């Protein structure tokens, strides 16, 4: 007998019926940037269609995401003033906390309010932690800062905190701080496998957090390593992570699959700024079909095993799916 797999590919309706992987708006998380002290939203040159928001434009964009059925947003704050300690990160009147209170009042439980929990957007040197006199990121004192930031974000209305600094022991320090402040039910989405990738450039434009010297290879993972990710994920789970993340997504689908096969918690993957920028740039030049490429990229991440996907196209794609 001749096998004919093409029978199930003949029409769009048939292909839809037997699709093995389906995108759902509720699985998508929209990263958003809010900047202190600007009067109008500012489009990011390297990420067309993505903005540094004012408080008002952030509220509008978050409402649009909720109406489209997006599952959550993750906020990145850009303060007007930075210092070596990143003091604005846990300031009750800092831009992140103010924006959280805005969105909490506006949206309630319409979508999940997540917060990036790191220091690079807030430090004058652009690194993810406090520095030693020789200029290295000092792991353990940085944990104390992360703990304080977690509590400040929780008090302002964060519903999930997402530590991205790749400091050893960060999840345990944050969990202890949250529990000690009475936030025992607040989940942690850990950036467990965050690679020292070349694809973060546009994000650093958006968050204004490029390192002023050196790079982050001493604390983010080597792109050559995969087993190391499983070790990092395992440590975060022991320390209390509720969701684990792989970042970036598109060039690390093998890692997404390995993590998915090794854990029993939700797995997130971050489709980072460089992935966004490459598709947008190629489409603007007429080299690829933009809409098809966006959906194909997201389907590949879901197919690899991601339960949740952080993507700058979240609202647009959610509307298309609905």
Buried (B, 14 or more C-beta within 10 A) or exposed (E): EEEEEEEEEEEEEEEEEEEEEEBEBBBBBBBBBBBBEBEEBBEBEBBBEBBBBBBEBBBEBBBBBBBBBBBBBBBBBBBEEBEEBBBBBBBEEBBBBBBBBBBBEBBEEBBBBBBBBBBBBBBEBBBBBBBEEEEBBBBEBBBEBBBBBBBBBBBBBBBBBBBBBBBBBBBBBBBBBBEEBEBEEBBBBBBBBBBBBEBBBBBBBBBBBEBEEEEBEEBBBEBEBBEBBBEBBBBBBEBBBBBBBBBBBBBBBEBBBBBBEBBEBBBBBBBBBBBBBBBBEBBEEEEBEBEEBBBEBBBBBBEBBBEBBBBBBBBBBBBBBE
